[in-house]
Amino acid sequence: MNYVLALFLPPLSILLLGRVFLSIVVFLIWVPAILFTGGLTHPMFVLLAWILIYQTHEDRRYRRDAR
């Protein structure tokens, strides 16, 4: 579900991962980027959110397997 949320609201998706500071920074860059470019930069933020989601899942798997 977080992957779908990342398509529409990448900063919120990043916030749900527990990365508060990064979410605020992304939001502050994302809003003007959407307004000034008409959405051309939106895929960059979606990709960032997807990478962070994937990385979080991999970290959890690694910690689970390390036990």
QUIQUIGI-V756483 format. One line per field, one symbol per residue. psi: psi as a letter, one per 30 degrees, with the letter a starting at -180 (. if undefined). A space follows every 50 residues. Layout:
psi = ???
This chain:
psi = eeeeefeeieeeeeeffgieeeeeeeefeeeeeeeffggffefeeeeeee eeeeeeeeeeeeeeff.
